[in-house]
Amino acid sequence: MTCAACVSRVEKRLARLEGVRATVNLATNTARVSHPGSVTPEELVGVVEAAGYGASVLRGEPEPAADSGAGRDEVSRVALVAAGALPVLALSMVPPWQFAGWQWLCFVLAVPVATWGAWPFHARMLRGLRHATATMDTLVSLGVAASLGWSTYALLWGGAGGGDYRMPFTLMPMLHEGTHVYLEGAVSVPLAVLAGRLLEGRARRATGSALTALAGLTVAEATVRDEAGEHTVPLQQLRVGQEFVVRPGERVATDGTVVEGVSALDLSLITGESEPVEVGAGAEAVGGAVNAGGLLLVRATAVGADTRLARIARMVADAQADKARAQRLADAVAGVFVPAVLAVAVAVLGFWLGAGADAQAAVTACVAVLVVACPCALGLATPTALLAATGRGARMGVLVGGARALESLQNIDTVVLDKTGTLTTGRMTVAGVSARAGGIGVQEALRLAGAVEHGSEHPLGRALSAYARAGRDTPLPPVTGFHATPGSGVAGVVDGHRVAVGTPEPRLTGALAEAVASAERAARTCVQVTVDGTPEAVVEIGDVLRPDAYRAVDHLRRLGVHPVLASGDRPGPVRAVAEHLDISRVHAGCSPDGKAELVARLRAEGRRVAFIGDGVNDAAALARADLGIALGDGTAAAAAAADITLVRADLHAVADAVRLARRTRGTIRANLTWAFAYNAVTLPLAATGWLDPMPAAVAMSASSLLVVGNSLRLRSWNPAPPAARSGGRRPGAAGGHRA
């Protein structure tokens, strides 16, 4: 396909089949087709071929673009065309250089350029004629043929073949005096269009480079360790449950769990995280990540299409195959644009001949109309911007489900936030420790309590033990005589001390009593650490806010997005979170259906609502909202119901995604404005004789390049740095806000 008219034609032909819906994308040269089982892929290919195009069924996702033999042929063709065209342009445009017989030298050079050099346009025009269709290639081919045909007539019978013939140069054909040869038009049109399409193709591949980058993260083979030792196998032969070695500097072959070793994994190209992530035994290893530290032994948990990297690539490919509403309108216009231009060109020719103008002036105006009319920019305006935006989003860790999701993201004014697992970590964590004055102190109390809880299976006990172990160079001391009393706590002997961890006693005084009261106000759970019968400390345990929660919500608020908190948790913890985040509209005790009903009520109020969640209980609300956003560390059900997935659990990415969507909207508007304005200005100029075919060809190619170049700017778009987007820390709130 070469222009938006091609897109419209292929879509219409496919849609003639019963039950078939097709979305054709000019920027990626792909068609995403939904069809009933009664229509085979071979039939779909046959319909496309019957329309005059080549097609094949993609098995899996599109391969990343590369410099192919066809690409090298294009470069060679442009180089040879330039070698023949540039002398013709120089002699035609600089009268002092015109020597005796110069026009015949130009003719000899122009004929191969206008025939062999422009043959891709002629061939596609002839193929289109066989199928009763017209495209951009039809316009270019007719323009080149008309320029060469008129020049041949002028040289042989029009008096331009004499040895003393000189031709003045002007960009306005109506001002030509005497016989004029248009060999510069016959060579400049194919040169400009071929060079423009070569540059345009490279730029289009650059806008869609996200898939190329993702494909580059895969490895060809893995080093498997089993009873036979270590041996290398192709990645396709790796199976779930097998263990493989990842050496320093290598990429992790597939998703898995670390069995042995400690290292740091660079996930920047997968999740957008700039800092390497420390991993050890039991930690998750993501396929495609670079091992930046020590030797790791990993057990494969997913292979092939089930890996996170494959799912990301699928989602990016789906998004880039989607089509925005604005693009559908542009394609509809382009579908009738080429036939309309042909009609205008014939009308212009007839008008000037009927008005008594010279035949050469009439032909020149007709050729200029054919050449300058370009629906390419219309066809590229939106898909190239979406390609660049979805690719940039993927590198930022934001997977956009398609053009419609990006459009919805631009317009949201209300965001409903789940609490547990979205604003909070979803894990029980120690939120604070208070020790009695004159006692053993916080560190010793934690050491003893952590040792006792080390053998506990209770979530509170695991949280306390993990907190006590964190940052220690030495292991916790052993415990003897351990026993657990359901509903009360655990006890044991540590270093000769009788240690009990359980429900706080009512008779606590001083700092311990104040800690219990504070925890109750914040809806947190308290446990008391008793050593040798004396209450020594109170530990507050609860689900804590994500470190970036306040700044992320504040950033959304400053973007004009109103936050609403909805949770199935008790009112106390929900109110505590809302207070920390300055959220005024709060809904506690919401069932999954209640969250969906809340979203429906907000939409009924005229709000454009996004819902952010991570759990199975959020799936209904995610699906009901104008836009569903799921956290990447959430459940598969939430991700399936969402329109946008955050690869990493970074709430800042939501605000960054909104800003990227709004920047994309501005880019698309600028592209479409230019595409329509270009034709609105140049077509009348060409029709009235004020635009020569040569500058018309340059303008036509430049219009497409300008659109693609403007879209390319999205690839380098960066969100505001943290200092600029945070707006400062909330007054009176400590880092790592606790709930």
N, C-alpha and C positions, 0 to 999 in steps of 0.2 A: 504494500500500500504506500501511496505517496502523498495523499492529502486527505482532508476531512471528507471530501466527496466519496473517496474509496470506503471510508468507514461507514458512511450512511448506506452505501450500496450493499456492502456485505451484510450489514445488520438487517436490511430490508429483505434480502434474498433468504437469509436464514429464518427470518420470522414468518416467511410464507409457509414453512413446514408446520403442521398442526402440533400445538403444544410446545413449540420451541421458543425460548427466549435467549437472546444473545446480546452481550455487551462487548463491543469491539474497541480496542485501544490502539490509537495510532502511535503513541509514544513507545509502546512495548511490542507492537505488531502481533498482538495476541487477541483471541476471542475467547471469552468465558461463556460457555453455552450450557443452558439447562434444557434437557430434552427428555421426553418419555422413552420408555424402553423399546417402544415400537420403531423409534428412529435410531439407527446405528451411527456410530462415529464416522463410518465410511460414507454414509449418505450425506452427513454434514460436510465432509471434505469435498464430496462431489458437487454439492450446491455452491461452495466457494469457488471451486474450479470452473463451474459453469458460468459464474459471474466474471470470469477472466483473471482470477488470482490463483496463486499456488497456496496450498495449505497442507499441514500434517498434524496428526494428533500428538499432543505433548504427553509423554509418559512421566508423571511426576511434575516437579516444578521446572520452570524455564531454566535452561543453563545460562550462566552469566555470559554476557557479551564479551567477545575477545576479538583480537585482530585476526580475522580469517583471511583465506585466500581471496574471497570476494572483496573484502576491504582493501587488500593490496591492489586488486584490479581497478577499483575506483580511484585510488591514488594515481596509478599509472595512467588511467584515462584522463584525469584532470591535468596531469603533467604534460601529456602529449597535446591535449587540446590547447593548453596555455602556450605551448611552443608554437603552434600554428596561429593562434588568435592574437597574441600580443603584437607581432609585427603588423598585422592587418589593422589593429586598433591604432597603433602609433602612426602609420602612414595616413589613415583616414582622419585622424584628429589633429595632425600637425601639417598644415598645407605646405610650409617651406620644405618639408622632407619629401614631397611628392615629385618624383623624377619621371622622365618619359617612360610610359608603360607600367607605371607603378600599380595601376588598377588591375592589370592582368596578373601581376605577381600576387596581389591580394586575392584575386579570384582563385588562383591555383592553390593558395594556402587555405582559403575559406571552404572550398568544396569538401575536402576530407573532414574538416571540423564540423560542418553542417550536416554531413551524412554519417560518417563513422562515429565522430565524437558525440553527435546527438542521437545516435541510434537507439540508446535505451528509451528515449522519449518517443521516437518513431515506432519502435516495436510495441510499446505499451499502448500507443494510440491505435495501431492496427488491431491489436488484440481487443481493445475496447470496442472498436467498430464492429468486430465479429460478434460481440455480445450486445451491440446497440447501447454502449455506455460512453460517457465522456468524463475525463478526469483532468487534473492539472497537466498531465503529460500531453493531453490532447491540445491544450492551449499552447504549450511550449513548442510542440511539434509543428503545429500550424503556423506559429509565429516565425520559426526558423525557416520553414519551407517557403513562406510568403516572402521573407526578406531575401533569401537566395534566389527565388524565382524572379522577383522584380529586378534584382541586380543583374541576373543573366540577360533579361530582356533589355535592360538599359545598356549593357555592354555590347550586345549583338545588334540591336535594332534602334536603340534610343539615342545614339550619338555619344555615349560615354566611353567608347572603346578607342578613341583617337589618341595618338601619341602625345598631343599637347593638352590632353584633358587634365584639368585641375578641379578639385572639389573643396569649396570652403566648408568649415566645420561650424555647426550650430546645434544646440540641444533642442531647438524648437523647430520641428519639421515644417510648420506653416511658413517659416521665413526662408526656406530653401529657394534658391534661384537656379534655374536651369535643371538639367538632368542630374539626378543624384543616385549614386549606388549605395545600397544599404548592406554592404558586406560586413561592416562593423556590427550591425545588428545580428546578422546571421552567425557571427562567431562569439559575440559578447553574451548572447542569451544562453547558449549551452555552457559557456565557460562559467558564467555567474551562477547558473542554476546547479551545475555539477559541483562546483566548489562550495556553494552554499549548502547543498545537501550533504556533502562530505563532512563539513564542519558541524552541521546540524546533527548528523548521526552520532558524531563523537560526543557532542554536548548532551544529546538525549541519553546516551549510554552513561554519561557521567551523572545525570540526574537520577538514574536508576541504579546507582552503584551500590546501594545497600545490599541487594541480593548477591552481587559479586563479592562484597566484603564478607557476607555470611558464608558463602560457599568457600571462601579462602580459609575459614576457620576449621574446616573438616580435615582430617588426616586420612592417609591412604591405608595405613596399617597400624596394628597394635602389637605390643610385646606382651604375650600371655604367659602367666606363670602357673604351672600345674605340676602334677606328679613327675612329668618328664623333664621338668626344669623350665627355663625361659626359651620361648621361640616366637618368631614373628608370624602373624597371620594377617591376611587382608581384612580390612575393617568389616567387609560384608560377612565374614565368617565368624565375627565376634558374637557371642551369645550371652543373654542375661544369666548372671550367676558366675560367669568366668571372672577370674582375677587377672588384671593387667598392670604392668609397671609403667609409671610416668617419671621419667628422669628430669632433672633440672633443665629448663629451657624448652622442653617438649610440650605439645598440646595434649590435653586430656582427650583420649580417643572417643569416649562416649560418657553419658551420664552414669554416675555410680556413687558408691559409698566408700570412703577411705577406710581401709583395713589396717594398714600400718603406715607409719611415718608422720612427720609434721612438716608443713610447708606453707607457702603463701601462693594463692592463685590470682592471676591477673584476669579479671572479668570485664575489663573496660570495654571491649568490643561486643560483649554480649549483653551486659546490664547497664553499661554506662558508668559504673562505679570507677572512680579514678584511683582509689587506694586498693592495693592487693588485699585479699581476704585470707586471714589465717585459718588453716584447716588442720585437723588431726583425726585420730581414729574416731569413726562414727559420723564424721562430717560429710556433707554432700559435696561432690565434685561434679562440676558442670562440663559436659563435653564441649571442646573448643577453647576452654580456658588455658592460659599458659602457666605452667608450673615455674614459679619464680624463685623457688627455694630448694628444699631437700627432695630426696627420693620418696615416692609414694607408691603404695600398693592399693589398687582400687578394685572393688567388686562391681561389675556392670549391673545396673538396675534398669536400663532402657537402651535400646539400640535402634538404629535406622530411623524410621518415620516417627517413632515414639519419643525421641529425645527432645529436650527443650530447644536446642538449636534448630532442629527440623520444624518444630511447631512455630518458632519465630519466623523462619523462612517462609513457611506456608502462609502465615498471617500477613507478612509483608507483601508476598506475591498476590494474595487475595485483594489487599488494599490497593495495590497498584493496578490491578485489573478492573477495579470498580470505576464508575463514572459519575461525576457530579451532575446536578441538575443543570448548571450553567453549560456544561459540555454537551449535554443532550440537545439543548437549544442551538448551540453553535453547530453541531453536526447536522441538525435538521436544516439549518440555513445553508450549510455547505452542500447538502444533497441536491439543492436546486440552483446553486450558485453557478456551477460550470455551464449547464445548459443556458442559463440566463446570460452569461458572459458571451457565449457564442452568438446568441441572438443580438446582443448589443453590438458586437463586432461587425456582424453583417449589416445591421442598421446604420452604424457609423460609416461603413464603406459606401452604402447606398446614398446616405445623406450628402457626403462630400462630393460624390460623383454627380448627384442631382443638382448640387449647388454650384456646379461649374468649376470645382477645384481641379487641379492637376491630378492625374491618375496616381502619380507617385505619392502625392500628399495624402490622398484618400487611402492608399494602401498602407502608408506609414502609420496613419492614425489607427487603422484597423489592426495592424500588427502590434502597436503599442498597447491597445486594449487587451489583446490576447495575452501579451507577455506580462503586463503589470498586474492583471487579476490573479490573486493568489489566495486560495482558501487554506493554504498550509498553516498560516499563523492561527487561523480559527481552530483548526484541528489540534494544534499543539498547545494552545493557551492554557487550558486546564490540566490535561494529563501530565505535562512536564512539571507543573507546579506540584501536583499531587505526588508524582514520583519523588521529587526532591524532598517534599515535606515528610512523606512517610519514611523515606530513608533516613532523614535527619532525626525523626522521632525514634526510629529503631535504635540509632546510635546513642540516643539519650535514655534508652530504656523504656520508651513509650511505644507500644504496638497499637496502631490505629487500625480498626477493622475495615475501613473502606472510606470512600469519598463521603458517603452520607454521615458517617460518624464524625468525620472532620468538619463537615458543615454544621452538625448539631453542636459540636464542641465550641464553635465560634460564637454561638448565640446563647449559651446557657446563662441564666441569671440566678439560679438557686442550686445549691448542692446539698444533698442529704447524706450525712456521714454516719456510718455504723460506728459503734464504739469499740467493742472488743475485737482485737485483731486488726483494726483499721487505724483508729486514733491511738489505741494502746498496743502493746506488744503481743497481747493474748497469752502471756506467760506470767505465772506468779513470781514476783521478784521482791526482794527485801527493799522497802521504801525508807526505812529509818531504824536506828537503834539508839535506845536511851539506857544509860546505866545509873545506878544509884550513887549518890555522892559518897566518897570514901570507900567504895567497894573495889572489886577486882578490875573494873574498867571494861570498856567496850570490846577491845581486842581479845582479852582473855575470855570474856563471856561468850563471844562469838566462836572462839576456838573450841571451847568445851561443848557448847550447844551444837556446833557443826559436827563434832565427833559423834555425839549421840544420835543426831538425825541422819548420819551417813547411811545407816541401815534401814531408814524409813522409806515406805513407798507412798506416803501421803504427799500431795502436791506442795503443801506448806513446808513439810520437812525437806523435800528435795530442793526447794527454793532456798531455805536457810542454809543447808549444807553446801550448795553451790556457791552461795555468797561468802560463806566462811572460807572456802577453799581458794577463791579467786585472789590472785596476787601473792599467794604464799609460796615461798621457796621450799618449804618442808611440808610433808603430808600431815594430815590431821592425826592426832594420837588415836590408838585403838581404844575400843570400848568393851567392857565386860559386863556381864549381868544385864544385858539389854532386855527390856520388855516394853511392849506397847499396850496401852489401855484405850480401847475404842472410845472416842468422844472426849478423852481427857488429855492424852499426849503420850510421850515416851520418856523413858528414864534409863540410866545406866551408870557405870562407874568409869571415870576417865581420870587417869593420873592420880588415883586414890581419892578422888572427890565424887560424891554422890550428886549426879547432875540430872535434873528433870526439866523437860520442856513441855509446856502445856497451856491450858486456859488461864488467863490472868486471875489472880485472887481479888475479891472485892476490897480487902483491907490495905491495898497498896497506897503509899503516900508519896509526897514529894514529886520528883521528876518522873518516876514511874507512873504515878497516877495521872500526871499531866499528859504523858505520852499516850496512855490508854484513851483519855478523853479526846485528844487530838485525832487519834486514829478512828474513833467512832464518828467524829464529825466528817471525816474524809471517806467514811464507809470502807475503811481498811480493816483487815484482821490482825489481832495482836496475839502474840504468844509470850509467855513469861519464862525466863530462864532462872531456875532456882539451883543454887550450888550449896550443898551441905545444909539444906533447909532454909537458906536465906535467899529471898528474891534479889537477884543481882541486876537483871536487865529486862527490858521489854523490847521485843522486835516487831516492827510493823511490816506486814506482808500484804501485797496487793498487786493488781495488774497496773503497770506504770505506763504513762503516756510515752509514745515514741518521742525521741529527742527533738525531732523536727516538727512536731505536731502544731505547736503554737504558731511558729513562723509560717508554716504552710497554710494554715487557716487564715492568718492575717494577710498573707499574700493574695489569696483568693478574694478576701473581702475587699482589698484595695483594687482588685480588677473588676469590682462591681458584682461579684458573685456572693449571694447571701447564704451563709452556712446554717444548716438545720441539723441537730443531733437526734438520732433515733436509735434506740437500743432495746434489747430484750432484757437487760439487766435491771436490778432494783433501782428505785429512784435515787437513793443515796449516792452510789458510785457514779451514776449518770450525771447528777447535779454537780458532783465534784469535778468531773471532767469538763462539763460545760462552763463552770466558773473559771477554771484555769484557762480555757480557750476563748473566753468572752463570747460564748454563744448564747443568745437570748432565747431562741425557740428550741425547746427540748421536749422529747417524747420518750418516756421510759416505759419499760414493761411491754414493748411492742412485740407481738408475735410476727412470724414471717408474713402472714396475711396482713397484719396491721401495718407493717412497713410498706407493703405494696399499696394499701389503701391510702396511706399518708402521701405517697408519691402521686396517686390519682387525684387526691384533693388539691395538692399544690398545682398540678397541671390544670385542674378545673378553675383555679384562681387566675389562670392566664400565665403562670410561670413556666419557664423552660427549665426542666429539672434534670440534673445529673445525680445519680446515686453511686456512692463509693462503698464497696463492701468486699468481704473476703471469704464468707462462709456459705455453706449450703443454705442456711436460713436467709441469705440475702439474694438468692437467685431470682425469686419472684419479683422483688423490688427492682433488681437490675434490669430485668426484662421489661417491666412496666414503665420505667423512666424514659425520657427522651434520649438519654445517653447513660449507659451503664459502664462503670469503671471498676475493674477488679484488680486487686493487688496480686502481684505475681507469686507471693508466698502463700496465697489463699488456696481454696479448694478448686478442683477441676470444674465442679458445677457452677461456681461463681464465674470462672473464666469463660465457660461456654455461653453463659447468659449475657456476658458483658460485650460492649462495643469496643472498648479500649482496655488493654491490659498493661499494667505497670510491671515490667520485668523484675524490678527490685522494689522493695517496700519503702519507697521514698515519696512521701506525700508532696514534697516540693515539685515532683514531676508533674503533678496534676496542674498546678499553676503554670508551669513551663509549657505544658501541652496546650493550655488555653491560649497562651501568648503565641505559640507556634501556629495554632489554627487561625488566629486573627491575622497574623502576618501572612499566612498562606492566602487568606481571603483577599487581603490587599494586593498580593501578587497576581492572583487570578483576575481581579478587577482591572488591574493595570494592563495585563496581557490582552484581555478581551477588548478593552477600550482602544488599545493600539491596533489590534487586528481589524476592528470595525472601522476605526478612523482612517487607517491606511487605505482601505478600499474606497471609503467615502471621498477621500481627497484625490487619490491617484487616478481612479477611473474617469472622473469628469475631465481631468487634465489631459489624459490620453485621448479621450473621445473628441475633445475640442482642438486637438492638434498642438498642444503645448508640452508634450512629453515624447521624447524620442525613444525608440525601442531599447537602445543601449542603457541609458539611465533607468529605464523601466525595469530591465532585467536585474540591474544591481539593486534597485529598491525592493523588488519582489523577494530576492534572496535575503536582503538585509532584514526584511520584516520578520521572517521566520527565525533568523539568528537572534534578533532582538528579543523575541518572546522566549526562546530557549535560554538565552543568557540571563534574562531577568529571573527566570525560574531557578537557574543555577545558584543564584544568591542565597536561596534558602538552605543550600547544603552547608554553608558556613555560618548560618544564623546561630547565635549563642544566647542562652537565657542570661538574665542579669546576674552578676556575681552575688554570692550569699550576703555580703555586707549591704549591697544595694537593695536586695529584695526582702531582707528580713525586717527592715523597719525598726531594728533594735530589739532588745529583749523586753518582754513584758515587764512593766514596773513591778518590783516586789516578787517576781517569780524566779526561782532558782533554775539553773541548768538541769535538764533532764526532768521535766515537770512530772510530779508524782500524782497518781490518782488512787 
